[in-house]
Amino acid sequence: MSNFFVEVDHSQIAKHSKQVPGDVFLSKKLDRSDRIVSVLSDGLGSGIKANVLATLTTTISLNLTANSVDIKNTAETIMKTLPECKVRKISYSTFTIIDIDLQKDRVEIMEFDNPGFMLFRDEKRISLDKKKIRMDNPIGASQTLYYVEFNIELGDRLVVFTDGISQAGVGREDFSLGWSEEAIVSTVGRKIAESVNISARDLASFLVKEAYKIDGKKAKDDITTACFYFRRPRRTLLLTGPPVDRDNDYKIKQRVDRFSGKKIICGGTTSNIYSRLADEDIKVNLNSFHKDIPPDSEIQGIDLVTEGILTMSRAIEFLESGEPAVVDPDHPGYKLYDYLKNSDYIKFVVGTKINEVHQNPHIPEDLGLRKNVVKKLAGLLQDKYLKKVDIEYI
Amino acid sequence: MKIRICLGTCCHLMGGSDLYSYFEEHCEKNGRDFELETPSCLDYCNRADYEAPIVEVDGEIYDRVTVEKFKKILEQG
């Protein structure tokens, strides 16, 4: 597993009076590999037509890069196929392709006609030597692309944007040439220095809002920023259920002791076992009492202690809905949902002893098997929230 | 009087939460000397001769406790 986790997010405001932006950002995590491919494209013009062009460019680039070994081949294919505006003799859309390989901790970037990306190490911008590549478009006109590859360092941030950012304010006396590169660098650098742990989403949104303000809150073009934040993965251990064999109870404490990251126990019997082995008291937190779910508890050294199957099932509902309608921060199911949503890697340790009481005909059938609930929860975290998940049965 | 209402999965589903709500509404304010605990599992539900929800009052275990039964236990105590 790589030492890095990449947070990828973007923010966007469409050109004033346009319903649909002509900039498109797509990102894809490739299955069974530590690769993330992202593409930002700005379609010529604005509105639906531009959006269709940019969507075509991003989708084709993403799929080609994902299936190809070489980002240059993708760029070449796209350049050969991108249509040209007959009047203006320029390509119908721009692109920046970012190919992140976390097995090698390496990034490759190919740029065509978008403003140059920026790499920040802490709050300092790092300059990289880009290689100029000439490629011909379908009518034989030579076009310039820029290629660069570099190694990632912990805490690096990549900021990629369209000309809605760099040309913000054009026409204003004090911004006659738009928002200069130096000014953008110092704005982003200042923001990172102020909030050292700022998320990719918040940084992208900050930059877009700044450009929007410069435009007098009427965007003169589509404004889009994508950010990539390379940080340490936030790890969480979730223990649930007693082991089949009582002789394996020690594994519950052992797994907790050996794990670095947040620790969660879901299950009354499991928390009793841990409490006994670690010689730590369980203190029930009655402030968290809700009619639909047993309260959570506190055990020294464990970040969250909840009941098992009902709480996990509530967390599943919250994860399925995306954002819970009524957010009650004291609800144990919400607390669990929040911990899981904010983790990048979740290790489940599942005791497979079947609680015979749960086979009681008065209890809903789907609650009977802890394994099924965990599988559903893990699947959701993996597929919908793109988390890395491991399950160990004990 | 020391009362422990089990709030494990099974007891909660079978009415343990109603017992806790009843206690909160009726017992905490009537001046009697109650000491309440709500363990996350009393581990009785696993035994064949007990059925949820479980309540322990001064060391004695009661099972299949309804609000009515709980009321009576508290009155007798």
Chai-1 contact restraints between the chains, C-beta under 6 A:
chainA,res_idxA,chainB,res_idxB,connection_type,confidence,min_distance_angstrom,max_distance_angstrom,comment,restraint_id
A,G268,B,G8,contact,1.0,0.0,6.0,A-B,restraint_1
A,G268,B,S40,contact,1.0,0.0,6.0,A-B,restraint_2
A,G268,B,C41,contact,1.0,0.0,6.0,A-B,restraint_3
A,T269,B,C41,contact,1.0,0.0,6.0,A-B,restraint_4
A,S271,B,S40,contact,1.0,0.0,6.0,A-B,restraint_5
A,V284,B,T38,contact,1.0,0.0,6.0,A-B,restraint_6
A,K291,B,S17,contact,1.0,0.0,6.0,A-B,restraint_7
A,P294,B,L7,contact,1.0,0.0,6.0,A-B,restraint_8
A,P294,B,H12,contact,1.0,0.0,6.0,A-B,restraint_9
A,S297,B,S40,contact,1.0,0.0,6.0,A-B,restraint_10
A,E307,B,T9,contact,1.0,0.0,6.0,A-B,restraint_11
A,G308,B,T9,contact,1.0,0.0,6.0,A-B,restraint_12
A,I309,B,T9,contact,1.0,0.0,6.0,A-B,restraint_13
A,L310,B,T9,contact,1.0,0.0,6.0,A-B,restraint_14
A,V357,B,C10,contact,1.0,0.0,6.0,A-B,restraint_15
A,V357,B,C45,contact,1.0,0.0,6.0,A-B,restraint_16
A,I363,B,L13,contact,1.0,0.0,6.0,A-B,restraint_17
